[in-house]
């Protein structure tokens, strides 16, 4: 029987890469892509483990899973860092003052 590509193996790798790049977008995009990649990788590993001789592309799945984990960790660090800086430099009171100032400037 001819070997087939694991379902979504390339997409898992792409989402793993995007999860690392997404940590620069305040961490939110990295978490979204990382979780999607991990869920898809879990399903692909289950399919592969059922009959390993039938499929190729398992290396892409493993690499994408590792990149997704790294992206999740970096995104978590990014979110925590942003929260700490937000609290240190103004906090909620500073945010409310900034909102009031914007409302005054634009006539709202």
N, CA, C and O of each residue as an XYZ file, in Angstrom:
432
protein
N       0.837     -1.181      0.000
C       0.000      0.000      0.000
C       0.883      1.247      0.000
O       1.949      1.268      0.615
N       0.433      2.261     -0.683
C       1.193      3.493     -0.811
C       1.052      4.360      0.447
O      -0.025      4.454      1.035
N       2.163      4.987      0.844
C       2.134      5.849      2.025
C       1.450      7.173      1.684
O       1.607      7.717      0.591
N       0.673      7.679      2.676
C      -0.007      8.955      2.507
C       0.556      9.948      3.513
O       1.139      9.580      4.533
N       0.358     11.221      3.188
C       0.759     12.301      4.100
C      -0.227     12.342      5.261
O      -1.435     12.202      5.069
N       0.297     12.534      6.461
C      -0.577     12.691      7.628
C      -1.475     13.905      7.431
O      -1.022     14.930      6.922
N      -2.737     13.807      7.825
C      -3.630     14.955      7.656
C      -3.120     16.174      8.425
O      -2.791     16.082      9.607
N      -3.061     17.289      7.753
C      -2.700     18.588      8.339
C      -1.273     18.653      8.881
O      -0.987     19.510      9.717
N      -0.382     17.795      8.444
C       0.980     17.825      8.997
C       1.697     19.131      8.658
O       2.402     19.682      9.503
N       1.527     19.626      7.448
C       2.151     20.890      7.072
C       1.481     22.058      7.788
O       2.153     23.006      8.197
N       0.161     21.993      7.939
C      -0.567     23.051      8.626
C      -0.172     23.135     10.102
O      -0.107     24.226     10.670
N       0.088     21.998     10.711
C       0.539     21.980     12.107
C       1.880     22.683     12.221
O       2.099     23.461     13.150
N       2.769     22.417     11.290
C       4.076     23.075     11.287
C       3.918     24.585     11.092
O       4.580     25.365     11.776
N       3.060     25.002     10.178
C       2.837     26.425      9.927
C       2.250     27.104     11.173
O       2.686     28.192     11.550
N       1.269     26.467     11.806
C       0.674     27.045     13.021
C       1.685     27.093     14.161
O       1.648     28.012     14.979
N       2.586     26.118     14.226
C       3.644     26.165     15.238
C       4.555     27.367     15.032
O       4.937     28.038     15.991
N       4.898     27.631     13.786
C       5.736     28.794     13.471
C       4.978     30.086     13.780
O       5.546     31.020     14.347
N       3.695     30.140     13.408
C       2.890     31.335     13.666
C       2.694     31.577     15.160
O       2.538     32.722     15.586
N       2.701     30.518     15.952
C       2.556     30.713     17.396
C       3.783     31.405     17.980
O       3.668     32.185     18.925
N       4.951     31.122     17.421
C       6.162     31.813     17.883
C       6.132     33.268     17.418
O       6.459     34.172     18.187
N       5.744     33.495     16.170
C       5.672     34.865     15.671
C       4.558     35.644     16.360
O       4.664     36.858     16.532
N       3.492     34.956     16.755
C       2.358     35.608     17.387
C       2.620     36.096     18.792
O       1.827     36.867     19.333
N       3.705     35.669     19.393
C       4.002     36.150     20.749
C       4.359     37.632     20.731
O       4.334     38.288     21.773
N       4.689     38.163     19.559
C       4.998     39.587     19.443
C       3.737     40.438     19.396
O       3.818     41.657     19.550
N       2.573     39.827     19.187
C       1.290     40.542     19.130
C       0.617     40.462     20.491
O      -0.506     39.971     20.605
N       1.291     40.936     21.508
C       0.812     40.917     22.889
C       0.539     39.507     23.393
O      -0.056     39.351     24.459
N       0.951     38.485     22.671
C       0.825     37.113     23.113
C      -0.466     36.428     22.755
O      -0.550     35.203     22.838
N      -1.479     37.176     22.360
C      -2.793     36.588     22.115
C      -2.781     35.694     20.871
O      -3.267     34.563     20.913
N      -2.236     36.191     19.787
C      -2.195     35.412     18.551
C      -1.350     34.148     18.738
O      -1.684     33.091     18.203
N      -0.273     34.258     19.488
C       0.578     33.102     19.743
C      -0.144     32.011     20.511
O       0.050     30.825     20.244
N      -0.976     32.408     21.464
C      -1.732     31.421     22.228
C      -2.777     30.741     21.342
O      -2.962     29.526     21.418
N      -3.449     31.515     20.514
C      -4.474     30.947     19.628
C      -3.849     29.932     18.671
O      -4.321     28.799     18.571
N      -2.787     30.338     17.968
C      -2.148     29.428     17.020
C      -1.513     28.231     17.723
O      -1.537     27.121     17.191
N      -0.947     28.441     18.907
C      -0.331     27.347     19.645
C      -1.334     26.300     20.072
O      -1.072     25.103     19.952
N      -2.476     26.731     20.569
C      -3.504     25.778     21.005
C      -4.056     25.007     19.806
O      -4.248     23.793     19.876
N      -4.308     25.712     18.716
C      -4.813     25.034     17.512
C      -3.805     24.000     17.028
O      -4.184     22.881     16.685
N      -2.522     24.364     16.997
C      -1.491     23.435     16.535
C      -1.399     22.222     17.449
O      -1.236     21.102     16.963
N      -1.500     22.417     18.764
C      -1.414     21.286     19.684
C      -2.601     20.334     19.548
O      -2.433     19.117     19.614
N      -3.785     20.880     19.360
C      -4.967     20.022     19.192
C      -4.855     19.224     17.896
O      -5.127     18.024     17.870
N      -4.453     19.901     16.826
C      -4.300     19.204     15.549
C      -3.185     18.173     15.614
O      -3.299     17.103     15.016
N      -2.107     18.480     16.332
C      -0.995     17.537     16.460
C      -1.420     16.302     17.248
O      -1.010     15.187     16.924
N      -2.227     16.492     18.264
C      -2.704     15.357     19.056
C      -3.497     14.392     18.184
O      -3.309     13.178     18.259
N      -4.379     14.934     17.364
C      -5.164     14.084     16.467
C      -4.273     13.380     15.443
O      -4.482     12.206     15.139
N      -3.278     14.101     14.912
C      -2.389     13.506     13.917
C      -1.537     12.395     14.532
O      -1.286     11.382     13.878
N      -1.092     12.568     15.769
C      -0.298     11.534     16.438
C      -1.156     10.291     16.670
O      -0.682      9.168     16.498
N      -2.410     10.486     17.058
C      -3.303      9.341     17.253
C      -3.491      8.574     15.943
O      -3.477      7.343     15.936
N      -3.665      9.291     14.849
C      -3.819      8.644     13.543
C      -2.545      7.903     13.168
O      -2.594      6.778     12.671
N      -1.404      8.539     13.409
C      -0.126      7.918     13.062
C       0.126      6.675     13.902
O       0.578      5.656     13.379
N      -0.160      6.746     15.198
C       0.090      5.600     16.081
C      -0.812      4.410     15.767
O      -0.462      3.270     16.074
N      -1.967      4.666     15.159
C      -2.856      3.579     14.791
C      -2.243      2.700     13.701
O      -2.412      1.481     13.724
N      -1.539      3.304     12.753
C      -0.901      2.537     11.674
C       0.274      3.329     11.102
O       0.120      3.996     10.079
N       1.449      3.269     11.743
C       2.602      4.091     11.331
C       3.116      3.801      9.920
O       3.717      4.674      9.294
N       2.891      2.602      9.418
C       3.413      2.261      8.094
C       2.664      2.956      6.967
O       3.155      3.029      5.841
N       1.481      3.463      7.269
C       0.647      4.079      6.237
C       0.963      5.544      5.961
O       0.601      6.064      4.906
N       1.637      6.220      6.900
C       1.723      7.681      6.817
C       3.157      8.197      6.788
O       4.074      7.593      7.345
N       3.314      9.336      6.116
C       4.562     10.096      6.152
C       4.234     11.470      6.739
O       3.063     11.801      6.925
N       5.236     12.250      7.023
C       5.020     13.602      7.536
C       4.966     13.684      9.046
O       4.587     14.716      9.598
N       5.342     12.606      9.723
C       5.303     12.624     11.185
C       6.322     13.612     11.746
O       6.107     14.186     12.813
N       7.418     13.811     11.042
C       8.444     14.760     11.496
C       7.885     16.185     11.524
O       8.199     16.955     12.431
N       7.063     16.535     10.539
C       6.429     17.864     10.541
C       5.523     18.029     11.754
O       5.479     19.100     12.360
N       4.804     16.976     12.107
C       3.903     17.027     13.256
C       4.700     17.220     14.538
O       4.339     18.044     15.378
N       5.783     16.461     14.689
C       6.608     16.596     15.901
C       7.223     17.980     15.998
O       7.217     18.591     17.066
N       7.753     18.477     14.888
C       8.366     19.800     14.883
C       7.332     20.885     15.163
O       7.591     21.800     15.945
N       6.165     20.790     14.531
C       5.100     21.764     14.760
C       4.626     21.755     16.197
O       4.312     22.807     16.754
N       4.570     20.581     16.802
C       4.151     20.472     18.207
C       5.162     21.154     19.122
O       4.782     21.884     20.038
N       6.435     20.919     18.876
C       7.487     21.550     19.686
C       7.442     23.069     19.521
O       7.544     23.803     20.503
N       7.291     23.541     18.284
C       7.218     24.984     18.038
C       5.982     25.593     18.699
O       6.034     26.718     19.196
N       4.876     24.858     18.705
C       3.661     25.354     19.352
C       3.857     25.486     20.860
O       3.391     26.452     21.464
N       4.540     24.529     21.464
C       4.815     24.605     22.900
C       5.713     25.798     23.204
O       5.469     26.537     24.158
N       6.746     25.982     22.398
C       7.640     27.133     22.577
C       6.852     28.435     22.395
O       7.020     29.373     23.174
N       5.997     28.496     21.373
C       5.183     29.684     21.132
C       4.229     29.972     22.281
O       4.026     31.133     22.637
N       3.638     28.927     22.870
C       2.754     29.122     24.014
C       3.505     29.679     25.216
O       3.016     30.569     25.911
N       4.694     29.147     25.450
C       5.495     29.635     26.581
C       5.887     31.094     26.360
O       5.748     31.918     27.264
N       6.376     31.417     25.162
C       6.754     32.802     24.867
C       5.560     33.743     24.932
O       5.685     34.870     25.411
N       4.402     33.292     24.455
C       3.203     34.122     24.510
C       2.748     34.336     25.948
O       2.316     35.430     26.312
N       2.847     33.292     26.761
C       2.505     33.446     28.178
C       3.410     34.444     28.868
O       2.952     35.275     29.652
N       4.697     34.358     28.572
C       5.655     35.319     29.143
C       5.332     36.732     28.653
O       5.396     37.689     29.424
N       4.988     36.857     27.379
C       4.648     38.170     26.821
C       3.418     38.757     27.493
O       3.404     39.941     27.827
N       2.390     37.952     27.696
C       1.170     38.444     28.343
C       1.452     38.853     29.781
O       1.002     39.909     30.224
N       2.189     38.032     30.510
C       2.517     38.361     31.905
C       3.338     39.637     31.979
O       3.100     40.481     32.842
N       4.303     39.782     31.080
C       5.130     40.986     31.052
C       4.288     42.224     30.743
O       4.463     43.269     31.370
N       3.382     42.107     29.784
C       2.516     43.245     29.447
C       1.621     43.625     30.613
O       1.409     44.811     30.863
N       1.095     42.647     31.327
C       0.251     42.941     32.488
C       1.056     43.645     33.569
O       0.581     44.604     34.177
N       2.277     43.169     33.811
C       3.132     43.786     34.834
C       3.457     45.231     34.460
O       3.376     46.122     35.305
N       3.825     45.469     33.198
C       4.132     46.835     32.772
C       2.896     47.723     32.840
O       2.996     48.896     33.200
N       1.743     47.179     32.500
C       0.508     47.953     32.571
C       0.231     48.390     34.004
O      -0.134     49.540     34.248
N       0.402     47.480     34.942
C       0.145     47.807     36.343
C       1.201     48.765     36.879
O       0.876     49.680     37.636
N       2.457     48.566     36.498
C       3.535     49.414     37.002
C       3.438     50.841     36.470
O       3.685     51.793     37.209
N       3.083     50.997     35.207
C       3.084     52.318     34.595
C       1.668     52.827     34.368
O       1.250     53.009     33.224
N       0.939     53.054     35.431
C      -0.359     53.684     35.311
C      -1.483     52.896     35.926
O      -2.336     53.463     36.608
N      -1.503     51.625     35.705
C      -2.556     50.806     36.259
C      -3.920     51.183     35.726
O      -4.036     51.811     34.674
N      -4.948     50.800     36.452
C      -6.315     51.050     36.025
C      -6.681     52.529     36.130
O      -7.444     53.042     35.312
N      -6.139     53.211     37.136
C      -6.420     54.637     37.278
C      -5.841     55.412     36.112
O      -6.486     56.315     35.577
N      -4.627     55.063     35.717
C      -3.999     55.711     34.564
C      -4.782     55.456     33.291
O      -4.886     56.338     32.439
N      -5.332     54.267     33.155
C      -6.110     53.940     31.983
C      -7.401     54.770     31.951
O      -7.803     55.261     30.897
N      -8.039     54.920     33.106
C      -9.267     55.712     33.176
C      -8.985     57.185     32.862
O      -9.769     57.832     32.168
N      -7.871     57.711     33.372
C      -7.504     59.098     33.080
C      -7.245     59.284     31.596
O      -7.655     60.286     31.011
N      -6.560     58.315     30.982
C      -6.272     58.397     29.562
C      -7.569     58.343     28.762
O      -7.710     59.053     27.766
N      -8.503     57.522     29.180
C      -9.781     57.424     28.504
C     -10.561     58.736     28.606
O     -11.149     59.187     27.623
N     -10.567     59.345     29.784
C     -11.243     60.627     29.964
C     -10.609     61.707     29.105
O     -11.312     62.531     28.521
N      -9.283     61.708     29.024
C      -8.576     62.699     28.212
C      -8.933     62.528     26.736
O      -9.140     63.517     26.032
N      -9.005     61.312     26.272
C      -9.372     61.058     24.873
C     -10.799     61.519     24.604
O     -11.096     62.085     23.551
N     -11.671     61.269     25.563
C     -13.073     61.695     25.395
C     -13.173     63.215     25.325
O     -13.956     63.750     24.540
N     -12.376     63.919     26.152
C     -12.379     65.383     26.102
C     -11.846     65.912     24.795
O     -12.391     66.861     24.232
N     -10.762     65.289     24.300
C     -10.136     65.764     23.065
C     -11.054     65.619     21.866
O     -11.115     66.502     21.010
N     -11.766     64.506     21.805
C     -12.571     64.231     20.621
C     -14.042     64.579     20.823
O     -14.888     64.188     20.019
N     -14.348     65.304     21.882
C     -15.699     65.819     22.077
C     -16.737     64.783     22.453
O     -17.928     64.992     22.221
N     -16.315     63.680     23.022
C     -17.276     62.629     23.375
C     -17.781     62.853     24.721
O     -18.603     62.077     25.208
